[in-house]
Amino acid sequence: MTAVNLQDQIPNNVDLGGNRALQRALEHWQPRFLEWWQELGPAGFQAADVYLRTATSVDAKGWATYGTVKMPDYRWGILLADRTPDRKIGFGDHFGEDVWQEVPGEHRAALRNLIVTQGDTEPASVEQQRLLGRTCPSLYDLRNLFQVNVEEARHLWAMVYLLHAYFGRDGREEAEELLHRHSGDPNNPRILATFNEPVRDWLSFYMFTYFTDRDGKYQLKCLAESAFDPLARSTRFMLTEEAHHMFVGDSGISRVIRRAMEMMKELGTDDPQLLRQHGVVDLPLVQRYVNYWFTSSVDLFGSEASSNAASYFANGLKGRPDEPTFEDHVCKDTTYALELPDGKGGITTTEVPMRNAINEIVRQSYVKDCAVGVSRWNRVIKKAGVDFEITLPNRRFRRNIGAWAGVPTDPRGTPISADEFAARKDEWLPSESDRAYVLSLMQQVTEPGKIAGWIAPPERGINSLPVDYEYVKLH
């Protein structure tokens, strides 16, 4: 196992001290990162003592320690999963060849673009969530928010290291730009649209960490197959941290539903208006938030048929998640059936080269994974004896990217007229009044052991600590 140097100014397991030029470059970038964190990281809590886990190893059996730390003092660093001896390229035209430890010149621009796009999402989510601490439902939730934030920032460090270490001046300039773009900035926005959407309330935060961070999981799983070994090793370790982010979303939504069930039982009604009068989130509103954030995240996989995706796959830059589980790793002479709009208000099936359909193949895996959590939420509802089922909308619904962009459909994916979509939009997606109601629930609760009335308490605390532990000590 590669040793992690925790004493350096930048903790790392990449022998940063053995490359003085790279070390100086990253130490030059570090103060700018800290300035960004102070300016656009969690607002109002920089002096708080937070019970956080910090990565101290890449050993899957014991890679983190827990302790109280002020977030600006968090030990961000550069950690890559251990190198797999004799690792071979697992897909595409170079299948079976040795993986690359340096960037091949002909793939330099494409790899840099992949790393920059991934890197741009990490600080974006921190910026989107920076004000949520002001309305936290409990100290437990506040701590989880901050854990997500510091780990997204460490994922930024992972991509910045690759840019500095392997892409020369171009990489250093791109690393600077990662701190210059800001979520929602009209003049200098983040690269992907979803990461410019505001996350103003905790219901949105839970949806974001369940659906959008799950997209991140699948993007990282694809990059973890890359022939460029440093990128693969970086993303493999990032996936270890990403799991907690999705847990925050999954358990958060489940707790919102549990609280609604409790109030429905107490009042003997499922009437949304009456439930809102008693300060909980009704199930139809949960469904509309699911529809919104799921469809926003589905777009992140790109177009159904993509020449870029085909090129990335052919050249070994970006594979499919869990590539070893597929039978055909070259995909040169096979096709994939895509359902596309026929231009007449209907659907047609078109065969495209398998490589061109990689985005859709990955999207399918993502949708199946999302459905697992939805099944858990529905079990909570069914156990309470309530006749309601949360469903994922069809991936054709509310698309802004790809063949279905701008094609109006209902949540089942059936094409409809633009007029019908406009008339029924508030039935399917959060309305302004919905969002205003959710915002009205967002009242900060910071007394240990107390929790806001719109969400149930967690079933267990962090790292075997009690739920009412003082996870964030405010000053």
C-alpha positions in Angstrom: 0.0 0.0 0.0 1.3 3.5 -0.9 2.2 5.5 2.2 0.3 8.8 2.7 2.5 11.7 3.8 0.3 13.6 6.2 3.0 16.0 7.4 3.5 17.9 4.1 1.7 21.2 3.5 -0.4 19.2 1.0 -1.0 15.7 2.3 -0.4 13.2 -0.5 0.6 9.7 -1.5 2.1 10.7 -4.9 5.6 11.6 -3.6 5.0 15.3 -4.1 8.2 16.1 -2.3 10.1 14.2 -5.0 9.0 16.7 -7.6 9.9 20.2 -6.3 8.5 22.1 -9.4 5.1 20.4 -9.1 5.1 20.9 -5.3 5.8 24.6 -5.7 3.1 25.0 -8.3 0.5 23.3 -6.1 1.6 25.3 -3.1 1.1 28.4 -5.2 -2.4 27.3 -6.1 -3.3 26.3 -2.5 -3.8 29.9 -1.1 -6.1 30.7 -4.0 -8.1 27.6 -3.2 -8.4 28.7 0.4 -9.5 32.2 -0.6 -12.2 30.6 -2.8 -13.2 28.3 0.1 -13.5 31.3 2.5 -15.5 33.4 -0.1 -17.7 30.7 -1.6 -17.6 27.8 0.8 -20.1 27.3 3.6 -21.3 30.7 4.6 -21.1 31.6 8.3 -19.5 28.5 9.6 -15.8 28.8 8.9 -15.0 29.2 12.7 -17.2 26.3 13.8 -15.7 23.0 15.0 -17.1 20.2 12.9 -16.9 16.5 13.5 -15.5 15.3 10.1 -13.8 12.3 8.6 -10.5 13.0 6.9 -8.9 10.7 4.4 -5.6 9.4 5.8 -5.1 6.3 3.7 -6.2 4.6 0.5 -6.7 1.3 2.3 -10.3 0.3 1.9 -10.4 -1.2 5.4 -9.3 1.9 7.2 -8.9 5.0 5.1 -10.3 7.7 7.3 -10.1 9.2 10.7 -12.8 11.1 12.6 -12.3 14.2 14.6 -13.3 17.8 15.3 -11.8 20.4 13.0 -12.5 23.8 11.6 -13.2 23.5 7.9 -10.5 25.9 6.7 -8.0 23.7 8.5 -9.3 20.5 6.9 -6.4 18.3 5.6 -7.3 18.5 1.9 -4.8 16.5 -0.1 -4.0 14.3 -3.1 -4.8 10.6 -2.8 -4.7 8.1 -5.5 -5.8 4.4 -5.2 -2.8 2.0 -5.2 -1.5 1.1 -8.6 -2.7 -2.3 -10.0 0.4 -4.2 -11.2 0.4 -5.0 -14.9 -2.9 -3.3 -15.4 -4.1 -3.4 -19.1 -6.4 -1.3 -21.1 -9.8 -2.8 -20.7 -11.8 -1.6 -23.7 -11.6 0.1 -27.1 -9.1 -0.1 -29.9 -6.2 -0.5 -27.4 -7.8 -3.3 -25.5 -5.2 -5.5 -23.8 -2.3 -3.1 -24.1 -0.5 -1.6 -21.1 -2.2 1.4 -19.5 -0.5 4.8 -19.8 1.4 6.5 -17.0 1.9 9.6 -19.2 -0.5 11.4 -21.5 -0.2 10.4 -25.2 0.2 13.5 -27.2 -2.7 12.6 -29.6 -5.1 12.4 -26.6 -3.9 15.4 -24.7 -6.7 17.8 -25.5 -9.5 15.2 -25.0 -8.1 14.0 -21.7 -7.7 17.5 -20.4 -11.3 18.3 -21.4 -12.5 15.3 -19.5 -10.6 16.2 -16.4 -11.6 19.9 -16.5 -15.3 19.0 -16.9 -15.2 16.6 -14.0 -13.1 19.0 -11.9 -15.6 21.9 -12.6 -18.5 20.0 -11.0 -16.7 19.7 -7.6 -16.4 23.3 -6.5 -19.7 24.0 -8.3 -21.7 21.9 -5.8 -20.0 23.6 -2.9 -21.0 27.0 -4.3 -24.6 25.8 -4.9 -24.9 24.6 -1.3 -23.0 27.4 0.5 -26.1 29.0 2.2 -27.8 25.8 3.3 -26.2 25.9 6.8 -28.4 28.9 7.7 -31.5 26.6 7.5 -30.2 23.3 8.6 -32.8 21.0 10.2 -30.4 19.6 12.8 -26.7 19.5 13.8 -26.5 16.0 12.3 -27.6 17.3 8.9 -25.4 20.3 9.2 -22.4 18.1 9.7 -23.3 15.9 6.8 -23.6 19.0 4.6 -20.1 20.0 5.6 -18.7 16.5 5.1 -20.1 16.6 1.5 -18.6 20.0 1.0 -15.1 19.3 2.1 -15.0 16.0 0.1 -16.2 17.8 -3.0 -13.3 20.2 -2.5 -10.9 17.4 -2.1 -12.1 16.0 -5.4 -11.3 19.3 -6.9 -7.8 18.8 -5.6 -7.6 15.4 -7.3 -8.3 16.9 -10.7 -6.1 20.0 -10.1 -3.2 17.6 -9.3 -3.7 15.8 -12.6 -3.8 19.1 -14.5 -0.6 20.4 -12.9 1.3 17.1 -13.1 0.5 16.1 -16.6 -0.6 19.0 -18.7 2.1 21.7 -18.2 1.1 25.4 -18.7 -2.3 24.5 -20.2 -3.1 22.4 -17.1 -2.0 25.2 -14.7 -4.2 27.7 -16.6 -7.2 25.3 -16.5 -6.6 24.8 -12.7 -6.9 28.6 -12.2 -10.1 28.7 -14.3 -11.6 26.1 -12.0 -11.6 28.8 -9.3 -12.7 31.6 -11.6 -15.9 30.1 -12.8 -18.8 30.2 -10.3 -22.1 28.4 -10.1 -24.9 30.6 -11.5 -22.5 33.4 -12.5 -24.2 35.0 -15.6 -20.8 36.0 -17.0 -18.6 33.0 -16.0 -20.9 30.1 -15.2 -19.9 26.5 -14.5 -19.6 24.2 -17.6 -22.7 22.0 -17.0 -26.2 23.5 -16.6 -27.2 21.4 -13.6 -24.3 22.9 -11.6 -25.6 26.4 -12.2 -29.0 25.6 -10.6 -29.6 27.0 -7.1 -29.9 24.6 -4.2 -31.9 26.8 -1.9 -33.6 24.3 0.4 -32.8 21.0 2.0 -35.3 19.0 0.0 -33.4 20.1 -3.1 -30.1 19.2 -1.3 -31.2 15.7 -0.6 -32.4 15.3 -4.2 -29.1 16.7 -5.5 -27.0 14.4 -3.4 -29.2 11.4 -4.4 -29.6 12.0 -8.1 -26.8 14.4 -9.1 -24.1 12.9 -7.0 -25.2 9.5 -8.4 -24.5 10.9 -11.9 -21.0 11.8 -10.5 -20.6 8.2 -9.3 -21.2 7.0 -12.8 -19.0 9.5 -14.5 -16.2 8.5 -12.0 -16.8 4.8 -12.7 -16.4 5.5 -16.4 -13.2 7.4 -15.8 -11.9 4.7 -13.4 -11.7 2.4 -16.4 -9.5 4.9 -18.3 -6.2 3.8 -20.0 -4.6 6.9 -18.4 -3.8 5.3 -15.1 -3.3 8.3 -12.9 -6.8 9.4 -13.8 -8.2 6.0 -13.1 -6.5 5.8 -9.8 -7.7 9.2 -8.8 -11.3 8.5 -9.6 -11.2 5.1 -7.9 -10.4 6.7 -4.6 -12.9 9.5 -5.2 -15.6 6.9 -5.5 -14.9 5.8 -1.9 -15.9 9.2 -0.7 -18.8 9.6 -3.1 -20.8 6.8 -1.4 -21.5 9.0 1.7 -22.9 11.8 -0.4 -25.5 9.5 -1.9 -26.3 8.1 1.5 -27.1 11.7 2.7 -29.6 12.1 -0.1 -31.1 8.6 0.2 -31.6 8.8 3.9 -32.7 12.4 3.8 -35.5 11.8 1.4 -36.5 8.7 3.4 -36.7 10.8 6.5 -38.8 13.4 4.8 -41.2 10.7 3.8 -41.3 9.1 7.2 -42.2 12.4 8.8 -45.1 12.8 6.3 -46.3 9.3 7.1 -46.3 10.2 10.8 -48.4 13.3 10.2 -50.8 11.5 7.9 -51.4 8.9 10.5 -51.8 11.5 13.2 -54.3 13.6 11.2 -56.0 10.6 9.4 -55.6 12.3 6.0 -53.5 12.4 2.9 -54.8 15.9 1.9 -51.7 17.9 0.8 -53.2 21.2 1.9 -54.0 20.0 5.4 -50.6 18.3 5.7 -48.9 21.6 4.6 -50.9 23.4 7.3 -49.1 21.1 9.8 -45.6 21.7 8.3 -44.6 18.5 6.5 -43.8 17.8 2.8 -46.7 16.0 1.1 -45.9 13.0 -1.1 -47.1 14.6 -4.4 -44.6 17.4 -3.7 -41.8 14.8 -3.1 -42.7 13.3 -6.5 -42.5 16.7 -8.3 -39.0 17.3 -6.7 -38.0 13.8 -7.8 -39.2 14.6 -11.4 -37.2 17.8 -11.4 -33.8 16.7 -10.1 -33.9 13.3 -11.8 -34.4 14.8 -15.2 -31.8 17.5 -14.6 -29.3 14.8 -13.7 -30.3 12.5 -16.7 -29.2 15.3 -19.0 -25.6 15.2 -17.6 -25.0 12.0 -19.5 -25.2 13.8 -22.8 -26.7 13.0 -26.2 -28.1 9.5 -26.9 -25.9 9.2 -30.0 -22.5 10.8 -29.5 -19.4 10.8 -31.7 -17.4 12.2 -28.8 -18.4 9.3 -26.6 -17.5 6.9 -29.4 -14.1 8.5 -29.7 -13.4 8.4 -25.9 -14.3 4.7 -25.9 -12.4 3.8 -29.0 -9.2 5.5 -27.7 -9.4 4.1 -24.2 -10.1 7.4 -22.5 -13.4 6.7 -20.9 -15.1 3.4 -20.6 -18.4 2.0 -19.3 -19.0 1.6 -15.6 -17.8 -1.8 -14.4 -16.3 -2.5 -17.8 -15.1 -6.1 -16.9 -18.8 -7.2 -16.5 -19.4 -6.6 -20.2 -18.8 -9.4 -22.7 -17.7 -7.3 -25.7 -15.0 -4.8 -24.7 -14.2 -3.6 -28.3 -17.8 -2.9 -29.6 -16.6 -2.3 -33.1 -19.1 -4.3 -35.2 -22.2 -4.2 -32.9 -25.2 -1.8 -32.8 -27.6 -0.5 -30.2 -31.3 0.3 -30.6 -32.1 3.9 -29.6 -35.6 5.2 -29.2 -35.7 8.6 -30.9 -38.4 11.2 -31.8 -39.7 10.6 -35.3 -40.4 14.3 -35.9 -44.2 13.7 -36.2 -45.0 13.5 -32.5 -44.1 9.8 -32.2 -41.2 7.5 -31.4 -39.0 5.5 -33.8 -36.3 2.9 -33.1 -33.0 3.5 -34.8 -29.9 1.2 -34.8 -26.6 3.1 -34.2 -23.1 1.8 -33.7 -22.6 0.6 -30.2 -19.8 3.0 -29.5 -22.0 6.0 -30.4 -24.5 4.8 -27.8 -22.2 4.7 -24.9 -23.8 7.7 -23.2 -27.2 6.0 -23.4 -25.8 2.7 -22.1 -24.3 4.5 -19.0 -27.6 6.4 -18.6 -29.5 3.1 -18.5 -27.3 1.9 -15.7 -27.8 5.1 -13.8 -31.6 4.9 -14.1 -31.6 1.3 -12.7 -29.4 2.4 -9.8 -31.7 5.4 -9.0 -34.7 3.0 -8.9 -33.1 1.0 -6.0 -33.5 4.0 -3.6 -37.0 4.8 -4.9 -38.0 1.2 -4.1 -36.7 1.7 -0.5 -38.8 4.9 -0.2 -41.9 3.1 -1.5 -41.4 0.4 1.1 -41.6 3.1 3.8 -44.9 4.3 2.3 -46.3 0.9 1.9 -45.4 -0.1 5.5 -47.4 2.9 6.7 -50.4 1.6 4.8 -50.5 4.6 2.4 -51.6 4.1 -1.2 -49.0 6.1 -3.0 -46.0 5.2 -5.1 -43.1 7.4 -6.1 -41.9 6.7 -9.6 -39.0 7.8 -11.7 -40.1 9.7 -14.8 -39.1 8.4 -18.2 -35.7 9.6 -19.3 -37.4 11.3 -22.3 -39.2 13.7 -19.9 -38.0 17.3 -19.6 -34.9 16.8 -21.6 -32.7 19.8 -22.6 -29.8 17.8 -24.1 -29.8 15.1 -26.8 -32.4 13.9 -29.3 -35.3 14.5 -26.9 -34.3 18.1 -26.0 -37.3 20.4 -26.4 -39.6 17.5 -27.3 -42.6 17.7 -24.8 -43.6 14.5 -23.2 -45.5 13.5 -20.1 -43.6 11.8 -17.2 -44.2 8.4 -18.8 -42.3 9.6 -21.9 -45.3 9.8 -24.2 -45.0 12.7 -26.6 -47.6 15.4 -26.1 -48.2 18.9 -27.4 -46.4 21.9 -26.1 -49.7 23.4 -25.0 -50.5 20.3 -22.9 -47.1 20.3 -21.3 -47.4 24.0 -20.4 -50.9 23.4 -19.0 -49.8 20.5 -16.8 -46.3 21.5 -15.9 -47.2 22.4 -12.3 -48.8 19.0 -12.0 -45.4 17.3 -12.8 -42.7 19.8 -11.6 -42.4 22.1 -8.5 -44.4 25.3 -9.0 -43.4 28.6 -7.6 -45.9 28.1 -4.7 -44.4 24.6 -4.1 -40.9 26.1 -3.8 -42.1 28.9 -1.6 -43.8 26.4 0.7 -40.6 24.3 1.0 -38.6 27.4 1.7 -41.1 28.4 4.4 -40.2 25.2 6.3 -36.5 25.9 6.2 -35.9 27.2 9.8 -32.5 26.6 11.4 -32.3 24.1 14.3 -28.9 23.9 16.0 -29.7 22.7 19.5 -28.2 19.2 20.0 -30.8 16.5 19.8 -33.4 18.7 18.3 -34.8 18.5 14.7 -37.0 20.5 12.4 -40.6 19.4 12.3 -40.7 18.6 8.6 -38.2 15.7 8.8 -37.8 12.6 10.9 -34.7 12.1 13.0 -32.0 9.8 11.6 -32.0 6.2 12.7 -28.4 6.3 13.9 -25.6 8.8 14.4 -22.2 9.2 12.8 -19.3 6.8 13.5 -21.3 5.0 16.3 -22.0 8.3 18.1 -25.5 9.1 19.3 -27.9 11.1 17.1 -28.0 13.9 19.7 -24.2 14.3 19.7 -23.0 17.9 19.2 -21.6 17.3 15.6 -21.1 21.0 15.0 -19.9 23.3 17.8 -20.9 26.8 17.0 -19.1 29.8 18.3 
